[in-house]
Amino acid sequence: MDNQPTILQRYRGLLIITLSILGFLYEFINTVNNVAFTSSAHSGTIYQIAEAVNLSQYPLKTLTTMLILVTFWRKSPAIFRLTEQTKMLREFSTTRPRTEIKAAIFSKISAAVFLIFSTNIAIIIGYRVIRIRNSEVYPGMWAIAAFPWPKLNLMQEQMINFFMRNLTETTRILCSGYLAGLIYKFRMGSASDCHRLLCSQASDEKQMTQFAVQRAWNNREEALELAGQIQQEIGCLLALILLADIVALNSTLSDFLFVADSWAVLRNFAAIALYIVSVVCITGGLISLLEMDDATLETVKNIQSSVGRITVSSMKNRDPTPFQRHWRLTPVTEQLSERADKLELLRLLSTFKSGCFGTRKAVPALYVFGYVSRGTIINVAGLLLTFLCFMLDQYRRRDSVGLLCLGIATAQQVGAVQPSPPNCVCPSPANPIPGFPSANGQINGPNGVPFTSPAIPINPFAPQKPVKPLCGSNGIVYNTMCDFVNAQFFDQSLGLRPCPKPNQKPVLCCLTSGVTRNSTSMGAMQQFLLDNPSAAVRCHGPCPCNLQCPGWKKQRKG
């Protein structure tokens, strides 16, 4: 039997693994870059736990995804071998009836996996498309992202996030679904053969013989052997998937404290559904194996009790009473032989129970978790709830000058009131303002820290327009409206006047009053005429005017 994957399967696996490795490197560099920006902007700032979890969530997710995909790719021959062995045991088994329950379970697992996979991909595509459209400055032009090297615009950054992070992370659910299908095949196959055989024999006490116990023993040993192979080959992979899902659930639930966009909230809900389906598929199969093991042990105990009760009852009724004289008594030799068979059956059942149950379970024990049960799920849910409450407490305690270098507005900043004059804060390279470009052309986030995805993007290819000055009625030229509003607070008569354009020629006009008016520009002359309704221009040039007929153009012939 060829257990090696084909060359095409290897290439596809290498492609996904390469994308996951590149995604981890990209997120790691991006996180380090954000930390460096924050440290340079706020020297001595200490990361709070809430911000640290928020910053480290994407490197952790991409790292765990990379480890899962690499381990699954390396274990693929062993996984294929276990799948074929499970099928072979099911074909040669004589105790397994063909029912529709197994097909229903497999179809439910497959439907849940593919439904969550396609839904998550569709939501992520919509989220990335909206982010690309919102960050577009001009048609086909996007701002430069704050990634150190290589230089990327925001559209390229969104594409990288989709292929290297979202696509590979969503592929994880396919690995979990395949392993869950393998566990359920084992559960409905050799893991339940012993239980079905014992139940069928226990329904009729006369059919319970040493041969039936020996057949159940053989089935139990096959299940124990296959469970040991599953634990040895893919036990570490199953434990890694569960740990990665728990860590991802922790970070995604904590991310709700920082997101304010409805699409980001929808993306987080889709990610949580992805992790929950992955956990339920794996743990559901392991819990069903453990419950089947307990049910088989309970059946053995019931059979042992029933046989022992019948044996003791036959020993007590060995001598018939006078009222039983008319019965047809079994010969003594047959009674002794039947009693000996029952005692041997009891001894065999006791040996079977002590040798194949107890510490030996037909369930793979995982690293860190051990045997997964319903109590394990309750403990994990309690851990998630405790961590979420802890994050809420840390979020309330964090400093108002915390590390919000991702450009996410906090609740305090959302509810902040705009200061009144003369306290208007004006943007400048020395005093950066959120939403305004800094000296290096990046958009400043809260506390003046640059972030990757600006809310007000700048087109790096468009020519930078000079700042339009504001001319006050007091003769002072103000650089920004912020400075002008602050000045208006102290001068009630301050207003705006049109600013003279540079390099304008003076204008000389003769007014109707016989006075020659010399203005610095045409705009100044127009403003003078608007301010003096009785004034008018008689001619251009000095007085007196030399009146002449206006020029006219000849008409073109033909």
C-alpha positions, 0 to 999 in steps of 0.5 A: 500500500502506497502511503506517500502523497502525490507530487501535486499534493506535496506542491499544494501543501508547500504552497500553503505552508510558504504563504503561512511562513511569509504571513508570520514574518510579515505580521512579526515585522509589522508588530515590531515596527508598530512597537518601534514607532510607539517607543520613539513617540513616547519614550519610557511608555510601558505596555499594558496587558490589554495593548500587549495582547492586542498587538501580539494577536496576529503574530500568535495566530500566524505562528500557530497556523504555520505550526499546524500546517507544517505538522499536518503536512509532515504527518500526512503519510501517517494520517493517510495510513490511519485512515486506510487502517480504519477503513480496513477494520470496518470492512472485515468487522462482522459485528458492525451493522450498516446504519445511516447514523454514520453517514449522517454524522459524517455529513454533518461534520463535512457540512459544518466545516465547509459552511464555516470555511466558505462563510469565513472566506466570503466575509473576509473578502468583503471586509478586505474589499471595503478596506481597499475602497475606503483607503483609495485616495484617487482612482487607482492610487492608495497611500503608502503603508507604514511597513519598513521594507518593501514599500507597500501601498494600502491596497497591496497590504490588504491583499497580503493580509488576505492571502498570507493570513486570512486564507491560511488561517481559514485553511486550518478548519479543513485540517481539523475537519479531516482529523475529526472525520478520522476520529469519528470513523474510529468511534463508529468502527473498531472502538464500538465493536466490543460494545456492540458484540457484548450488548448483542450477547448480553440480551440472551444469557444463554448466548454469553459464552467464553467464545463470545467474550474472547471475540469481544476481547479481540475487538477490544485489543484492536481498538486499543492498538489503533487508539495507541497509534492515533495517540503516537502519530497525531496526538501532538497535532490534535493538542496543537490544534486545541491549544491554537484555537484556545489562544486564538479565541482569547485574543479575538474576544479581547479584540472586541475591546478595541474595534469600533468598525461594524465590519471588523466586528463581523470579521471577529464573529466569523473568526470566533465561529471558525475556532469554535467549530474547530474545537467542537469537531475535535473534542466532540470526537474525543468525548464520544470515544471516551463515552464509548469506552465508559459504556463498554466497561459498564456493559462488562460489569453488567454481564459480570454481575448477571453471570455471577448472580445466576451462578450463585442462584444455581448453587443455592438451588442445588438440592430440590425441595419436596415441592419440586420432586415432580420436576425433571431434574438435571443430572448432577454431572450436567449441573456441575459442568454448567456451574464450572462453565459459569465460574470460568466465564466469571474468571474470564470476564474479570481478567478481561475487565482488569486487563483491557479497561481501567488505565487502558482506554481506547481513547488517544490521550493528548499532551497538556489535556490528557483524556478530553471529556466534558469537564475539559470543555467546561474548564476551557469555557471558564478559562475563556470567561476568566481571561475576558473579565481580566482583560476588561479590568486591564482595559479600564486601568490602562493609561490614557497615553497607552499604546494605541498605535493601531489607530483605533479610537478608545472610548475616552477619545470617542466621547471627548469634547472639542476644546474651545478657543483659545485652546485650539490645538493646531497641527505642526511637525512638533505637535502632531494631531490625529488625522493630520499629516506629520512631517514624514507624510504619515497620518497621525493616530491618537496621541500623534503616533503614526498608524498603518491604516490612516482614516484620512489617507494621503496620495503620495503621487499627487503634488503637495499643495502649499498651505493657503494663508488666511489674511486678517483684517489686522494685516496679519497673515495666519497659516491655518484656520486654527491660528485664526480662530484663536486670534479671533478670541482676543479681537472681536473686530478681526475678520478675513480679507482677500490676500494679495497674490504674489508677483502681481503688477500694480493697476493705474486707473483714472476715476470719474472724480478726476483722481488717479487711483494706483492699486497694488493689484486688480483685486485691490482695485475691485475691492476699492470699488466695492467698498465705494459705490460712488466711485467708478473707473473712467479709463485705464491709465493716469488722468486726464483720459484720452478717449478713443474708439474701441478696436474691432476685428475684421470679418473673415471672408468666405 
